[in-house]
Amino acid sequence: MIAPFLAMIAFTGTALFATSQESWEEIRPIAEAQHEIVLLLIERKEFDKVPGAAREIFHLGFPEDQEHRLVKEAEILTNALLHHNQTRIAHQVLDDALLSVKTRGAKAKLHREKAYVYKKEGNTDEAMRQFELAVALKSDDSEP
């Protein structure tokens, strides 16, 4: 009785991985093209268009096993925006990214990135709060 149950779990896990992989293969080229659009908007200093264009990446529905790529995207965009002293837009991008991730590890990394933006602004109290959130999320292993 247990063997069929374990076989069903193994099959379901494989099916979920395949679906996730297929989903990622469909999402990836769109995300890559949209990434270039956002970077060009930043380069052209069309900052008002950046949050909406970045949101299109974050709303693609990255599978959980690919969320590290979404976090990396948010970090790249934040760095580019900070290079142009666009902290307000950087906060918008990071807030949108936070709404799009599910895992605690991804959320922790995005809160850490928000802390760096606040630190650059000189808002040490909020930077400290964001760093503390990042640590709390990372150290609490009770939830994914």
N, C-alpha and C positions, 0 to 999 in steps of 0.2 A: 504494500500500500504506500509506503514512504518513497520507494523508488520512482513510481509514476509521478508523484508530487514533485520530487526533486528534478525529474526530467522536464516537467512542465515549467518549473522556475527557471531552469537553464535555458529552455527554448524561449521563454518570455524575455529573459535578459538579453539574449542574442537578438531577438526581434526589436527590442527597444534600442539596442546599440545600432542596429542597421538603420532603423528609422532616424535616429539622431544623426548618423553619418550621412544619410541621404539628404536630410534636412540641411545639414551644414554645407554639403556640396552645392545645394541650390542657393543658399544664403551668401556664401563666401564671395562669389564674383560681384554680387550687388553691393555688398559691404565694401569691397575693395574699390569699386568705382565711386561709391558715395564718399569714401575716405578722401579720394583725390579731389572731389568737388569741394569738400569742406576745407581742405588745405589751400585750394585755389582761392576760395572766398576769403580766407585769412590773409593770404598773400596779397590779394587785391584790396584788402582792408574793407571788405564788405561785411563788417562784423555783425550787423543787424540780421543777416541771413544765416549766420553760423548756427545758432541754436536749433532752428528748424531743420537745417540740413543734417546736423549731427543726430538729431532725434530720429531721423529716418534710419540711421544705422542702428541706434539703440532699440528701435521698435521692430527690428527684423525677426526677433525671437531666437536669439542664439541658444543652442542647446547648452545645458549646464556644463557639459564637459568642454565647451568652447568659451565659457564666460571669461576666461583669462584673456582672450583676445579682445573682448569688449572692454575690459579694464585697461588693457594696453592702449586701445584706441583712445579712451578717455584721457589717459596720461599723455599721449602724443598731442592731442588737441589742446589740452590744458597748457602744456609746455609752449606750444606755438602761440597760444593766446597770451600767456604771460610775457612772452618775448615782445609783444605789442602792448603790454600793460593793460590788457583787457580782463581784469579780474572779475568784473561783474558777469561777463559772458562765460568765463571759465567756471564760475559757480553754477550758472544755468546748465552748462554742459554736464558738469559732475552730478548735479541734482537729477537730471534726466537719466544719466547712466545708473545712478543708484536705484531709480525706479524700475530699471530693466533687468537687474541682476537678482538672482535668487539665493545664491550661496553666501554663507557668512564670510568666507574668505574673500570673495569678490567685494562684498560690502565693506569689509575692513580696509582693503586696499584703496577703495574710493574715498572712504572717510579720511584716510591718511593723506591722500592727494588734496582733499579739501583743506586739511590742516596746513599743508604747504602754501596754499593760496592765501589763507587767512594770515599766515606768518609773513608772507610777502607784503600784505596790506598793513602789517603792523598790529593786527588784532590778535594779540597773544592769548587773551582769554578764550576766544573762540577756537584758536588753533589748538590750545590745550584740550578743550572739550572734544574736538574732533580726533585728536590723537588718543584720548582716553576711550572714545567710542571704538576706534580701530583696535585698541588693545583688548577691550572687553569682548568684541566680536571674535577676535582671533583666539582668545584664551578660553572661551566657552565652547568646549567640544561636544556639548550635549545635543546640539542641533547642527545640521549641515548648513 
